Amino acid sequence: MTELVKLCPADEILDGDIKLAQLPDGSEIALYRVADTIYATADRCTHGDASLSEMGTLRGKIVECAFHSGTFDVTTGQPTGMPCEVPLQIYSVTLIGGYVHVEV
């Protein structure tokens, strides 16, 4: 069974920025705004265990991990550049009353 978890006001996520958010179980996710859409993935790079919200750079819909320069598509979680081969977990995002909610 899934539930919606309220994270933060949507206007705190600026276009091209990455924001760290924490789920009730303590796991961390990264929030991205690409144009007018907000996406959410696991915060840790699947290759080097680096924080994407702290060390990542977002260019369009691609986040690059500064640890080994691997890249992922934040809209799908799929790796787009080596050495990353394992997809990021993605979360479905819903905006309710100006707040970002994710399904967990």
Backbone torsions as a table, in degrees:
resi	resn	phi	psi	omega
1	MET	NA	135.7	-179.5
2	THR	-101.7	156.9	175.0
3	GLU	-137.0	154.9	175.7
4	LEU	-91.2	130.7	179.0
5	VAL	-114.0	125.3	178.7
6	LYS	-79.9	128.6	-175.1
7	LEU	-109.9	-58.3	-174.2
8	CYS	-164.8	166.2	173.7
9	PRO	-64.0	138.0	-178.9
10	ALA	-61.0	-32.3	-177.2
11	ASP	-73.1	-4.8	173.8
12	GLU	-79.1	-12.6	-179.7
13	ILE	-104.2	107.1	-177.7
14	LEU	-87.5	154.2	179.7
15	ASP	-57.0	126.1	178.4
16	GLY	87.4	-4.4	179.3
17	ASP	-96.5	164.1	175.1
18	ILE	-123.7	128.8	-179.0
19	LYS	-119.0	135.2	176.4
20	LEU	-82.2	137.2	174.6
21	ALA	-137.2	153.8	-178.5
22	GLN	-117.5	136.0	177.3
23	LEU	-86.1	161.9	-178.9
24	PRO	-55.5	-29.2	-179.9
25	ASP	-82.2	1.4	178.4
26	GLY	94.3	-11.2	178.0
27	SER	-71.2	152.9	-176.1
28	GLU	-108.8	142.3	176.3
29	ILE	-127.7	159.1	177.1
30	ALA	-108.6	134.9	177.5
31	LEU	-110.3	136.2	-177.0
32	TYR	-129.7	142.8	170.7
33	ARG	-111.9	119.8	176.8
34	VAL	-118.0	110.7	-171.7
35	ALA	59.5	-118.4	-178.5
36	ASP	-108.1	16.6	-177.3
37	THR	-117.0	139.5	178.1
38	ILE	-105.1	133.5	179.2
39	TYR	-120.7	157.6	179.4
40	ALA	-137.2	135.3	175.0
41	THR	-136.2	169.4	168.8
42	ALA	-56.9	146.4	-176.9
43	ASP	-80.1	-23.0	-174.3
44	ARG	-92.1	130.5	173.7
45	CYS	-59.4	136.8	-178.5
46	THR	-77.0	-9.2	179.2
47	HIS	-96.7	-51.5	-171.9
48	GLY	-116.0	8.2	179.2
49	ASP	54.9	38.9	176.0
50	ALA	-101.5	150.4	177.8
51	SER	-74.9	121.4	178.1
52	LEU	-71.1	-32.4	-179.9
53	SER	-71.9	-28.3	179.6
54	GLU	-91.4	-38.1	-172.7
55	MET	-114.4	-2.2	-175.5
56	GLY	-89.7	159.1	175.0
57	THR	-126.7	129.2	-179.7
58	LEU	-101.5	124.4	175.8
59	ARG	-127.6	105.9	-173.5
60	GLY	65.3	-125.5	179.3
61	LYS	-100.5	10.3	-178.2
62	ILE	-108.1	126.1	174.6
63	VAL	-103.4	134.1	177.6
64	GLU	-109.7	128.8	176.1
65	CYS	-83.9	126.5	-177.2
66	ALA	-71.7	-14.8	-176.1
67	PHE	-64.8	-50.7	178.5
68	HIS	-133.9	13.6	177.9
69	SER	66.5	19.4	173.9
70	GLY	-73.3	157.0	-175.7
71	THR	-132.0	155.9	178.1
72	PHE	-139.1	150.9	171.0
73	ASP	-86.4	115.8	-176.1
74	VAL	-71.2	-16.2	179.6
75	THR	-79.3	-23.3	-177.3
76	THR	-125.1	-18.9	-174.9
77	GLY	83.5	-6.1	-175.5
78	GLN	-72.1	139.2	176.0
79	PRO	-67.2	140.9	-179.5
80	THR	-123.5	-3.6	179.6
81	GLY	-156.2	139.7	-179.8
82	MET	-66.5	150.7	13.2
83	PRO	-91.6	10.5	-177.5
84	CYS	-75.3	130.8	179.2
85	GLU	-129.6	-21.3	-178.6
86	VAL	-98.3	128.2	-179.2
87	PRO	-63.8	154.2	171.2
88	LEU	-78.8	146.1	171.1
89	GLN	-69.0	135.9	177.3
90	ILE	-111.8	157.5	179.3
91	TYR	-126.2	138.0	176.1
92	SER	-72.2	130.1	-177.3
93	VAL	-107.6	135.4	174.6
94	THR	-130.5	136.7	174.9
95	LEU	-99.8	125.3	179.1
96	ILE	-131.9	118.8	177.9
97	GLY	59.0	31.9	178.6
98	GLY	83.1	5.7	179.5
99	TYR	-112.7	145.9	177.0
100	VAL	-82.9	129.1	174.5
101	HIS	-123.6	144.1	173.8
102	VAL	-123.9	152.1	175.9
103	GLU	-87.1	129.1	175.9
104	VAL	-127.3	NA	NA
